[in-house]
Amino acid sequence: MAQTRLAARVSVAGRVGAAVMGLLAPGWVAATNLAPLSGPPGAQPPAPWSFVGLPGQTLPVTRFVLERQDTGLVLRVQAAASYGNLVHELKGLPAGWLSWRWRVDQPLASADLRSREGDDVALKVCALFDMPRSAVPFMERQLLRLAESRTGESLPNATLCYAWDPSWPGGNVVPNAYSARVRYITLGSAPRTWQTVRRDLAADFVMAFGAETTRVPGLLAIAVGADADNTRGESLGYVADLHLEPAPGR
C-alpha cells in the first residue's frame, strides 16, 4: 500500500513538473527590462528571448516566427500537437502593468482548461513570480521537491498565465489541471479579431494567489506560448506590442 502511494506521488510529481517546466532555462543571464518582440521577419526574436521546451522534449515544438502584417511586426505562434514557450527572464523586476495585442485565427477545438485531457491553450502570455517556497502549501511543496528531484531543474512557485479562451467569462481564475502552481486568467475575443490587453500584474497576482500570500514578489520572467500536446490539435495566433510598464508608486 505504501509503495502504491509512493508511485502515485511520483506520477503526480511528474505531471507537476511538466506543468511548470518549459518556462525557465538553467544558466540564463536575466535582463533588467523587457526587450520588445522584434527582429527580422522570418526569424525568432533574438536574445534575451529564447525558446524553452520540456527537458528532453520529444514532442513537436510550438513555432515562434516574426511576421510583417498591415498592423506592423507581429509574432506568429503556431502549435500542432506541440509544446513550447518563448521566454524572457528578468532580474526580479517589480510587477507593473503588462500590455499587448493578440489575435487567434485558428482556436483549439477541444481545449478545456478544467481537464487534463483538454489542458491546452491556443495563445497565452505568462508572468513568472519569484514567490518564496515557504508560501506554497505543504503538500504542493512536497510535489515540487519530488518534481525537481526528477527533472534536476528548479521550478517556479507561482506562474500566472493570461489564456486566450473566450469560452470562459473574461477574468476567471482557473487553476492548471496538473498543478496549482500555474493559474490562468481567461481572456479572449472572437477569432480573427485583434484585442488590446493591459493588466495590473500585482493586482492579478493577488487575485490568483492571494489565499497563499498578499505580498507581491518580483518577476522571474515573461513568457509567450501555445500548446496542443494534450488535445493533439492545431492553433494559430499572433502577439504584438508586448510591453512591461512600471506601476506608479511601487
DOLUM-645291 format. One line per 5 residues: number of its first residue (from 1); their letters; for each residue x, y, z of C-alpha. Coordinates in Angstrom, 1 decimal, decimal comma. Example, Ala and Ser with C-alpha at 12.3 -4.5 7.8 and 13.67 -1.06 7.14 Angstrom:
1) as) 12,3 -4,5 7,8 | 13,7 -1,1 7,1 .
END
This chain:
1) maqtr) 0,0 0,0 0,0 | 2,9 2,4 0,9 | 4,5 1,6 -2,5 | 1,3 2,3 -4,3 | 1,0 5,7 -2,5 .
6) laarv) 4,7 6,5 -3,4 | 4,2 5,5 -7,0 | 1,1 7,8 -7,2 | 3,0 10,7 -5,7 | 5,9 10,2 -8,1 .
11) svagr) 3,4 10,1 -11,0 | 1,7 13,3 -9,8 | 5,1 14,9 -9,3 | 6,0 14,2 -12,9 | 2,8 15,9 -14,1 .
16) vgaav) 3,5 18,9 -11,8 | 7,0 19,1 -13,3 | 5,5 19,0 -16,8 | 3,0 21,7 -15,9 | 5,6 24,2 -14,7 .
21) mglla) 8,7 23,2 -16,7 | 9,4 24,7 -20,0 | 9,2 28,2 -18,6 | 12,7 28,7 -17,2 | 16,1 27,6 -18,6 .
26) pgwva) 19,1 27,0 -16,4 | 22,1 29,2 -16,7 | 20,4 32,2 -18,4 | 21,5 35,7 -17,8 | 18,4 37,6 -16,8 .
31) atnla) 17,7 41,1 -18,2 | 16,9 44,2 -16,3 | 14,0 45,2 -18,6 | 11,6 43,6 -21,1 | 13,0 43,6 -24,7 .
36) plsgp) 10,5 44,0 -27,5 | 9,3 41,2 -29,7 | 11,3 42,4 -32,6 | 13,9 41,3 -35,2 | 14,0 40,3 -38,9 .
41) pgaqp) 10,8 38,8 -40,3 | 11,0 35,1 -40,7 | 13,2 34,7 -37,5 | 12,5 34,2 -33,9 | 13,1 37,2 -31,6 .
46) papws) 16,7 37,4 -30,5 | 18,1 37,1 -27,0 | 17,2 37,7 -24,3 | 14,1 36,0 -25,8 | 14,7 32,2 -26,1 .
51) fvglp) 12,7 29,1 -26,9 | 12,2 26,8 -23,9 | 10,6 23,4 -24,1 | 10,4 20,5 -21,7 | 13,6 18,7 -20,5 .
56) gqtlp) 14,4 16,0 -23,1 | 11,3 17,0 -25,1 | 10,3 14,5 -27,8 | 7,0 16,3 -28,6 | 6,9 18,6 -31,6 .
61) vtrfv) 7,8 22,2 -30,7 | 5,5 25,2 -30,9 | 6,8 27,6 -33,6 | 7,5 31,3 -33,0 | 8,3 33,5 -36,0 .
66) lerqd) 8,2 37,2 -36,6 | 6,0 38,3 -39,4 | 5,2 41,6 -41,1 | 1,5 42,4 -41,3 | -0,6 45,5 -42,1 .
71) tglvl) -0,6 46,4 -38,4 | 3,2 46,1 -38,1 | 5,6 43,5 -36,9 | 3,9 40,6 -35,0 | 4,9 37,3 -33,5 .
76) rvqaa) 3,3 34,3 -35,2 | 2,7 31,5 -32,7 | 1,7 28,1 -34,3 | 1,1 24,9 -32,4 | 0,4 21,4 -33,9 .
81) asygn) 0,2 18,7 -31,2 | 3,2 20,6 -29,8 | 4,6 22,3 -26,7 | 6,8 25,3 -26,2 | 7,3 28,8 -24,8 .
86) lvhel) 9,2 31,9 -25,8 | 10,7 33,2 -22,6 | 12,4 36,4 -21,4 | 14,0 36,1 -18,0 | 14,1 39,1 -15,7 .
91) kglpa) 16,1 40,2 -12,7 | 13,3 40,4 -10,2 | 11,6 43,4 -11,7 | 8,6 44,7 -9,7 | 5,3 43,6 -11,0 .
96) gwlsw) 3,9 46,5 -13,1 | 1,5 46,8 -16,0 | 1,8 44,3 -18,8 | 0,2 45,2 -22,1 | 0,0 43,5 -25,5 .
101) rwrvd) -2,2 42,9 -28,6 | -3,2 39,4 -29,7 | -5,3 37,6 -32,2 | -6,2 33,9 -32,7 | -7,0 32,9 -36,2 .
106) qplas) -7,3 29,1 -35,5 | -8,6 28,2 -32,0 | -8,1 24,8 -30,5 | -11,4 22,9 -30,9 | -11,0 20,5 -28,0 .
111) adlrs) -9,3 22,8 -25,4 | -10,8 22,7 -21,9 | -8,8 24,2 -19,1 | -10,8 22,2 -16,5 | -9,5 18,8 -17,6 .
116) regdd) -6,0 17,3 -18,1 | -7,1 16,0 -21,5 | -8,1 19,5 -22,6 | -5,3 21,4 -20,9 | -4,1 23,3 -24,0 .
121) valkv) -4,1 27,0 -24,9 | -4,1 28,5 -28,4 | -2,3 31,5 -27,1 | -1,0 32,6 -23,6 | 1,1 35,4 -22,1 .
126) calfd) 2,6 34,4 -18,7 | 4,3 36,1 -15,8 | 6,5 34,1 -13,5 | 6,8 35,4 -10,0 | 9,6 34,9 -7,5 .
131) mprsa) 7,3 33,7 -4,7 | 9,1 32,1 -1,8 | 8,7 28,4 -1,5 | 7,7 28,9 2,2 | 4,4 30,5 0,9 .
136) vpfme) 3,5 27,3 -1,0 | 1,1 24,9 0,8 | 2,9 21,9 2,4 | 1,7 19,2 0,0 | 2,4 21,2 -3,1 .
141) rqllr) 5,9 22,0 -1,7 | 6,5 18,2 -1,4 | 5,3 17,7 -5,0 | 7,6 20,4 -6,2 | 10,5 18,8 -4,5 .
146) laesr) 9,7 15,5 -6,0 | 9,4 17,1 -9,4 | 12,7 18,9 -9,0 | 14,4 15,7 -8,0 | 13,1 14,0 -11,1 .
151) tgesl) 13,9 16,8 -13,6 | 17,1 18,2 -11,9 | 15,6 21,7 -12,6 | 14,5 24,5 -10,2 | 10,7 25,0 -10,7 .
156) pnatl) 8,9 28,4 -10,3 | 6,5 28,6 -7,4 | 3,9 30,9 -9,0 | 3,1 31,3 -12,6 | 0,2 33,4 -13,8 .
161) cyawd) -0,9 33,0 -17,5 | -3,4 35,0 -19,4 | -5,1 32,5 -21,6 | -6,9 33,3 -24,8 | -10,1 31,3 -24,2 .
166) pswpg) -13,4 33,1 -25,0 | -15,4 30,0 -23,8 | -14,9 31,4 -20,2 | -16,1 34,7 -18,9 | -13,3 37,2 -19,1 .
171) gnvvp) -11,2 37,5 -15,9 | -11,9 34,0 -14,5 | -9,1 32,4 -12,4 | -8,7 28,8 -13,4 | -6,0 26,5 -11,7 .
176) naysa) -3,9 24,4 -14,1 | -5,3 20,9 -14,2 | -2,0 19,4 -13,3 | -0,6 21,9 -10,8 | -2,0 24,8 -8,8 .
181) rvryi) 1,5 26,5 -9,2 | 0,2 27,6 -12,6 | -3,1 29,6 -12,7 | -4,9 31,0 -15,7 | -6,8 34,2 -16,1 .
186) tlgsa) -9,1 33,7 -19,0 | -9,4 36,4 -21,7 | -10,1 36,4 -25,4 | -12,3 37,9 -28,1 | -13,8 36,5 -31,2 .
191) prtwq) -11,4 34,7 -33,5 | -9,6 36,7 -36,2 | -10,0 39,9 -34,2 | -7,2 41,9 -32,7 | -7,7 42,5 -28,9 .
196) tvrrd) -5,7 45,0 -26,8 | -4,9 43,9 -23,3 | -3,5 45,8 -20,4 | -3,2 44,1 -17,0 | -2,0 45,1 -13,5 .
201) laadf) 0,3 42,2 -12,7 | 0,3 42,9 -8,9 | -3,5 43,0 -8,6 | -3,8 39,9 -10,8 | -1,2 38,1 -8,7 .
206) vmafg) -3,2 38,8 -5,5 | -6,4 37,7 -7,2 | -4,9 34,4 -8,3 | -2,5 33,6 -5,4 | -3,8 35,9 -2,6 .
211) aettr) -5,0 32,9 -0,5 | -1,3 32,0 -0,1 | 0,3 35,4 0,2 | -0,7 39,0 -0,4 | 3,0 40,1 -0,7 .
216) vpgll) 3,6 40,6 -4,4 | 7,0 39,2 -5,4 | 9,3 40,3 -8,2 | 9,2 38,9 -11,7 | 11,3 36,0 -12,8 .
221) aiavg) 10,3 36,0 -16,4 | 7,6 36,9 -19,0 | 6,6 34,2 -21,5 | 4,5 33,8 -24,6 | 3,3 30,3 -25,5 .
226) adadn) 0,8 27,9 -27,1 | 0,5 24,2 -26,6 | -1,6 21,5 -28,2 | 0,1 18,3 -26,9 | -2,9 17,1 -24,9 .
231) trges) -5,6 17,7 -27,4 | -3,4 16,8 -30,4 | -4,9 19,8 -32,1 | -3,6 22,8 -34,1 | -3,8 26,5 -33,4 .
236) lgyva) -2,5 29,7 -34,9 | -2,2 33,1 -33,1 | -0,4 36,3 -33,1 | 1,1 38,6 -30,4 | 2,4 42,2 -30,8 .
241) dlhle) 3,4 45,3 -28,8 | 4,2 43,4 -25,6 | 5,3 46,0 -23,0 | 6,0 46,0 -19,3 | 5,5 49,3 -17,6 .
246) papgr) 6,4 50,2 -14,0 | 3,4 50,8 -11,8 | 3,3 54,3 -10,2 | 4,2 54,3 -6,5 | 5,6 50,7 -6,5 .
END
